[in-house]
Amino acid sequence: MSKYEIILYWSDEDGAFVADVPELSGCMAHGETQTEALKNAQSAIKLWLKTAKEFGDPIPEPKGRRLAYA
């Protein structure tokens, strides 16, 4: 599983669950179920990273969620 944040939501327009990977520009996937959308997002992330490496494009480090303490 990747360490990139995945935002999962239902899209009425698409009639499907959408899994968006905001740290990787344009990387998203969809599926009929949440599980399918997440699985497809993992495949999309792998393909995004592979393509970026092939073209020598920069690959951002996963940011993850940062907690701030007062």
C-alpha positions as CSV (number, residue, x, y, z in Angstrom):
1,M,0.0,0.0,0.0
2,S,1.3,3.5,-0.8
3,K,1.8,6.2,1.7
4,Y,0.2,8.9,-0.4
5,E,-3.1,10.4,0.9
6,I,-6.2,9.1,-0.9
7,I,-9.4,11.1,-0.7
8,L,-12.5,8.9,-1.3
9,Y,-15.9,10.3,-2.2
10,W,-19.1,9.5,-4.1
11,S,-19.6,11.3,-7.4
12,D,-23.2,11.7,-8.5
13,E,-21.9,13.0,-11.8
14,D,-19.8,9.8,-12.4
15,G,-22.2,7.4,-10.6
16,A,-19.2,5.9,-8.9
17,F,-16.8,6.2,-5.9
18,V,-13.8,8.4,-6.8
19,A,-10.4,8.0,-5.2
20,D,-8.3,11.2,-5.6
21,V,-4.5,11.3,-4.9
22,P,-3.9,15.0,-4.4
23,E,-0.2,14.8,-4.0
24,L,0.2,13.2,-7.4
25,S,-1.2,15.7,-10.0
26,G,-4.0,14.2,-12.0
27,C,-3.8,10.8,-10.2
28,M,-7.3,9.4,-9.5
29,A,-9.4,6.3,-10.0
30,H,-13.0,5.2,-9.6
31,G,-15.0,2.1,-8.8
32,E,-18.5,0.8,-8.2
33,T,-17.6,0.3,-4.5
34,Q,-15.2,2.1,-2.1
35,T,-13.0,-1.0,-2.0
36,E,-12.8,-1.1,-5.8
37,A,-12.0,2.6,-6.0
38,L,-9.2,2.2,-3.5
39,K,-7.8,-0.8,-5.3
40,N,-7.8,1.1,-8.6
41,A,-6.2,4.1,-6.9
42,Q,-3.3,1.9,-5.8
43,S,-2.8,0.7,-9.4
44,A,-3.0,4.4,-10.6
45,I,-0.4,5.4,-8.1
46,K,2.0,2.7,-9.3
47,L,1.5,3.7,-12.9
48,W,1.9,7.4,-12.1
49,L,5.2,6.8,-10.3
50,K,6.5,4.5,-13.1
51,T,5.7,7.1,-15.7
52,A,7.3,9.9,-13.7
53,K,10.5,7.8,-13.3
54,E,10.5,7.0,-17.1
55,F,10.3,10.7,-18.0
56,G,12.6,11.9,-15.2
57,D,9.8,13.9,-13.6
58,P,10.0,14.9,-10.0
59,I,8.3,12.5,-7.5
60,P,6.9,14.2,-4.4
61,E,7.6,12.6,-1.0
62,P,4.3,11.4,0.7
63,K,3.4,14.1,3.1
64,G,1.0,12.1,5.2
65,R,-1.0,13.8,7.9
66,R,0.9,16.1,10.2
67,L,-0.4,16.7,13.7
68,A,0.3,20.0,15.4
69,Y,0.6,20.2,19.1
70,A,0.2,23.4,21.1
